[in-house]
Amino acid sequence: MKKYGLLSVLFFLAVFSVYFISMFITGDLFSGKGMIMIVIVLPMIGLILGLKAKGGFKTFGIIGNSFILLISVVVPLVSTFFWSQP
């Protein structure tokens, strides 16, 4: 079960580094579908693995993957409601 927590943290670190590099350093690292796969699907898998894990990695994996999902899914979705034209 500890391997699930470590895998969840590794997913978070990989996605965080890709998201940070693409947002602040170079621009798009992958095409649109590739970026969606990396920035949305991997944190969902990491969140599920974090919920199955035990130990200290569980907390770090859940918080980290939730943070990535908040930044990459919830914020853009809510912003479309506020900035859309009727």
C-alpha positions as a Python dict, from the first residue, in 0.01 Angstrom:
ca = {
    (1, 'M'): (0, 0, 0),
    (2, 'K'): (293, 237, 50),
    (3, 'K'): (376, 200, -318),
    (4, 'Y'): (43, 363, -404),
    (5, 'G'): (138, 669, -200),
    (6, 'L'): (480, 695, -361),
    (7, 'L'): (327, 655, -707),
    (8, 'S'): (73, 927, -625),
    (9, 'V'): (350, 1165, -520),
    (10, 'L'): (551, 1084, -832),
    (11, 'F'): (246, 1159, -1048),
    (12, 'F'): (207, 1492, -869),
    (13, 'L'): (571, 1588, -912),
    (14, 'A'): (573, 1493, -1281),
    (15, 'V'): (253, 1683, -1356),
    (16, 'F'): (362, 1983, -1150),
    (17, 'S'): (692, 2007, -1334),
    (18, 'V'): (523, 1979, -1677),
    (19, 'Y'): (258, 2235, -1581),
    (20, 'F'): (515, 2476, -1434),
    (21, 'I'): (745, 2453, -1735),
    (22, 'S'): (461, 2496, -1983),
    (23, 'M'): (303, 2789, -1800),
    (24, 'F'): (607, 2991, -1693),
    (25, 'I'): (911, 2892, -1897),
    (26, 'T'): (858, 2767, -2254),
    (27, 'G'): (494, 2749, -2352),
    (28, 'D'): (330, 2430, -2473),
    (29, 'L'): (543, 2122, -2422),
    (30, 'F'): (290, 1888, -2580),
    (31, 'S'): (-6, 1921, -2816),
    (32, 'G'): (-351, 1999, -2676),
    (33, 'K'): (-459, 1638, -2625),
    (34, 'G'): (-125, 1546, -2473),
    (35, 'M'): (-141, 1833, -2227),
    (36, 'I'): (-497, 1742, -2129),
    (37, 'M'): (-390, 1384, -2072),
    (38, 'I'): (-96, 1487, -1857),
    (39, 'V'): (-250, 1773, -1659),
    (40, 'I'): (-598, 1631, -1598),
    (41, 'V'): (-596, 1252, -1621),
    (42, 'L'): (-271, 1182, -1434),
    (43, 'P'): (-372, 1386, -1124),
    (44, 'M'): (-707, 1203, -1119),
    (45, 'I'): (-523, 871, -1118),
    (46, 'G'): (-282, 1006, -857),
    (47, 'L'): (-572, 1120, -640),
    (48, 'I'): (-730, 775, -652),
    (49, 'L'): (-396, 613, -570),
    (50, 'G'): (-347, 861, -286),
    (51, 'L'): (-683, 766, -138),
    (52, 'K'): (-581, 398, -143),
    (53, 'A'): (-239, 463, 14),
    (54, 'K'): (-132, 461, 376),
    (55, 'G'): (130, 672, 549),
    (56, 'G'): (282, 1013, 491),
    (57, 'F'): (277, 995, 115),
    (58, 'K'): (-102, 971, 127),
    (59, 'T'): (-146, 1326, 253),
    (60, 'F'): (112, 1473, 17),
    (61, 'G'): (-34, 1287, -281),
    (62, 'I'): (-393, 1387, -209),
    (63, 'I'): (-315, 1754, -145),
    (64, 'G'): (-77, 1785, -439),
    (65, 'N'): (-300, 1617, -695),
    (66, 'S'): (-604, 1809, -568),
    (67, 'F'): (-409, 2134, -608),
    (68, 'I'): (-319, 2049, -969),
    (69, 'L'): (-681, 1960, -1048),
    (70, 'L'): (-798, 2284, -888),
    (71, 'I'): (-558, 2491, -1098),
    (72, 'S'): (-606, 2305, -1427),
    (73, 'V'): (-978, 2218, -1417),
    (74, 'V'): (-1181, 2417, -1166),
    (75, 'V'): (-1032, 2763, -1222),
    (76, 'P'): (-1068, 2758, -1604),
    (77, 'L'): (-1418, 2611, -1578),
    (78, 'V'): (-1537, 2877, -1333),
    (79, 'S'): (-1370, 3155, -1531),
    (80, 'T'): (-1569, 3062, -1842),
    (81, 'F'): (-1889, 3128, -1646),
    (82, 'F'): (-1777, 3478, -1553),
    (83, 'W'): (-1624, 3589, -1882),
    (84, 'S'): (-1866, 3442, -2134),
    (85, 'Q'): (-2085, 3668, -2344),
    (86, 'P'): (-2463, 3605, -2330),
}
